[in-house]
Every structure is written in C-alpha cells, then in structure tokens.
Amino acid sequence: MKFEQTKEVLNQLVADLSQFSVVIHQTHWYMRGPEFLTLHPLMDDYMDEINDQLDVISERLITLDGSPYSTLQEFADHTGIEDEVGNWDRTIPERMEKLVDGYRYLADLYQKGIEVSGEEGDDSTQDIFISNKTDIEKKIWMLQAKLGKAPGIDADSRAKSRK
C-alpha cells in the first residue's frame, strides 16, 4: 500500500480538525466581555477556515484510497485535542490561549505530515500540509499578538520562554 503514514496523518487531522472546530464553536458561544462584538464574528471565520481545511484533508485522503473518520464517535476516539464542557468561567484571554494551544497542536501535526509525506514521495499532500501549516502559523501569530506576546512559532524559542 502506498502512502500509509501520510494517510494516517490525514485521518488524524480529520479527527483533530473536527474536534478543533467544536472548540472554536464553544469559544464562539461561551465568550463574554468587552471584545465580544469583535471576537464573536471572528470565530465564525476561524471555524470556516478549519472546516475548509477539513474538507481538503478528507478529500485528499479519499483520493489516496483512504477512508476518513466520519462519525462523532470516531472523532472522539481519535482526536488528540482535549474535550471540555462549556462554561462561563473563562476570560476572553484564557479562551484565546486555548485556541493558541489547539493551533500549535495542529501546526505540529502538519509538520509531521510534511515530513512523512516527503519521505513517502507524496508531493501533492505535502503541498497541502505546508499550505495549511502556514495558515495555522499566521493564526498563532495573530492570536499571540492579541494576547501581547510574540508568535513563538519556533519550538526552540517556545521552550526557552517557558523556562
């Protein structure tokens, strides 16, 4: 079978992008505060972008003769993004931090996809992974700027800033 590791990463992304869309939707619903009118519609844009990535990823998996996860149970069983019951206790900055964490997780998964698709010689999928990772990194930069922080895209600089 061809591109087995690539298909594994693609299906992992199906589960994780599905879950992350829900995380963003929860942020959209449970946010309160002075920035609500600006951030509430912005979350719609974030969900649209993640759902567009999900569609491209799923269709690429099908193109490679894979079978994308397609049930809530499969998403829940396979996602690496934590589920959390909605609550009103988080501040807007805390909600934005949670989004940054999710985007960082996705950036790392896209990086893994870039590496395995490169090893397996799947240039088309690698191009999708690179493009999506670039978009995700831009979101990290923007959210971090909103939080008054540097992007911290470089894993080494993130590790140093935590010490």
C-alpha positions as CSV (number, residue, x, y, z in Angstrom):
1,M,0.0,0.0,0.0
2,K,1.2,3.4,-0.9
3,F,1.4,6.5,1.4
4,E,0.4,4.6,4.5
5,Q,1.9,7.1,7.0
6,T,0.6,10.0,5.1
7,K,-2.9,8.6,5.2
8,E,-2.5,8.0,8.9
9,V,-1.7,11.7,9.4
10,L,-4.5,12.8,7.1
11,N,-7.0,10.8,9.1
12,Q,-5.6,12.1,12.4
13,L,-6.2,15.6,11.0
14,V,-9.8,14.6,10.2
15,A,-10.4,13.8,13.8
16,D,-8.4,16.8,15.2
17,L,-9.8,19.4,12.8
18,S,-13.3,18.2,13.6
19,Q,-12.7,18.5,17.3
20,F,-11.0,21.8,17.0
21,S,-13.9,23.2,15.1
22,V,-16.0,22.4,18.1
23,V,-13.5,24.1,20.4
24,I,-13.7,27.2,18.3
25,H,-17.5,27.0,18.3
26,Q,-17.5,26.7,22.1
27,T,-15.4,29.8,22.3
28,H,-17.9,31.5,20.0
29,W,-20.9,30.6,22.2
30,Y,-19.4,31.0,25.7
31,M,-17.5,34.2,25.3
32,R,-18.5,37.3,27.2
33,G,-16.8,40.7,27.7
34,P,-15.9,44.0,26.1
35,E,-14.4,42.4,23.0
36,F,-17.4,40.2,22.3
37,L,-18.8,42.1,19.4
38,T,-15.4,41.9,17.6
39,L,-14.4,38.4,18.5
40,H,-17.8,36.6,18.2
41,P,-18.0,37.0,14.4
42,L,-14.2,36.4,14.1
43,M,-14.8,32.9,15.5
44,D,-17.1,32.2,12.5
45,D,-14.2,33.0,10.2
46,Y,-11.9,30.7,12.2
47,M,-14.4,27.9,12.1
48,D,-14.9,28.4,8.3
49,E,-11.1,28.1,7.8
50,I,-10.8,25.0,9.9
51,N,-13.8,23.4,8.1
52,D,-12.3,24.2,4.7
53,Q,-9.0,22.5,5.8
54,L,-11.1,19.5,7.0
55,D,-12.7,19.2,3.6
56,V,-9.5,19.4,1.7
57,I,-7.8,16.9,4.0
58,S,-10.7,14.4,3.9
59,E,-10.9,14.6,0.1
60,R,-7.2,14.1,-0.2
61,L,-7.4,11.0,2.0
62,I,-10.2,9.7,-0.2
63,T,-8.1,10.5,-3.3
64,L,-5.3,8.3,-1.8
65,D,-7.8,5.4,-1.4
66,G,-8.2,6.1,2.3
67,S,-11.4,6.3,4.4
68,P,-11.8,9.4,6.6
69,Y,-13.3,9.2,10.0
70,S,-16.9,10.3,9.7
71,T,-18.7,9.8,13.0
72,L,-18.7,11.8,16.2
73,Q,-17.5,8.6,18.0
74,E,-14.6,8.2,15.6
75,F,-13.6,11.8,16.0
76,A,-13.8,11.5,19.8
77,D,-11.9,8.2,19.8
78,H,-9.0,9.5,17.7
79,T,-8.5,13.2,18.5
80,G,-5.6,14.5,20.4
81,I,-7.4,17.7,21.3
82,E,-9.0,17.7,24.7
83,D,-12.7,17.9,25.1
84,E,-14.1,20.2,27.7
85,V,-17.7,21.0,28.9
86,G,-18.6,24.6,28.1
87,N,-18.6,27.1,30.9
88,W,-18.8,30.8,31.5
89,D,-15.8,31.0,33.9
90,R,-13.1,31.6,31.3
91,T,-11.9,35.1,30.4
92,I,-11.5,36.1,26.8
93,P,-7.7,35.9,27.1
94,E,-8.0,32.4,28.6
95,R,-10.2,31.4,25.6
96,M,-7.7,32.8,23.2
97,E,-4.9,30.9,24.9
98,K,-6.9,27.7,24.5
99,L,-7.2,28.4,20.8
100,V,-3.4,29.0,20.5
101,D,-2.8,25.6,22.2
102,G,-5.1,24.0,19.6
103,Y,-3.5,25.8,16.7
104,R,0.0,24.8,18.0
105,Y,-1.1,21.2,18.2
106,L,-2.3,21.3,14.6
107,A,0.9,23.0,13.4
108,D,2.9,20.2,14.9
109,L,0.7,17.6,13.3
110,Y,1.0,19.3,9.9
111,Q,4.8,19.3,10.4
112,K,4.7,15.6,11.0
113,G,2.6,15.3,7.8
114,I,5.1,17.4,5.9
115,E,7.9,15.0,7.0
116,V,6.1,11.7,6.3
117,S,4.6,12.8,3.0
118,G,8.1,13.9,2.0
119,E,9.6,10.5,3.0
120,E,6.9,8.7,1.0
121,G,7.2,11.0,-2.0
122,D,3.7,12.4,-1.9
123,D,4.4,15.9,-3.1
124,S,0.7,16.9,-3.6
125,T,-0.2,16.0,0.0
126,Q,3.0,17.6,1.3
127,D,2.0,20.8,-0.5
128,I,-1.4,20.8,1.3
129,F,0.3,20.2,4.6
130,I,2.7,23.1,4.0
131,S,0.0,25.5,3.0
132,N,-2.3,24.6,5.9
133,K,0.6,24.9,8.4
134,T,1.5,28.3,7.0
135,D,-2.2,29.4,7.6
136,I,-2.2,28.0,11.1
137,E,1.1,29.7,12.0
138,K,-0.4,33.0,10.9
139,K,-3.4,32.4,13.2
140,I,-0.9,31.7,16.1
141,W,0.9,35.0,15.4
142,M,-2.4,36.9,15.3
143,L,-3.8,35.4,18.5
144,Q,-0.4,35.8,20.3
145,A,-0.3,39.5,19.2
146,K,-3.8,39.9,20.6
147,L,-2.5,38.5,23.9
148,G,0.5,40.9,23.8
149,K,3.0,38.1,23.1
150,A,5.5,37.2,20.4
151,P,4.3,34.4,18.0
152,G,6.7,31.8,19.4
153,I,6.4,29.7,16.2
154,D,9.9,28.4,16.6
155,A,9.7,25.4,19.0
156,D,13.1,26.2,20.4
157,S,12.1,29.8,21.4
158,R,8.8,28.5,22.9
159,A,10.8,26.0,25.1
160,K,13.2,28.8,26.2
161,S,10.3,31.2,27.1
162,R,8.7,28.5,29.3
163,K,11.9,28.1,31.5
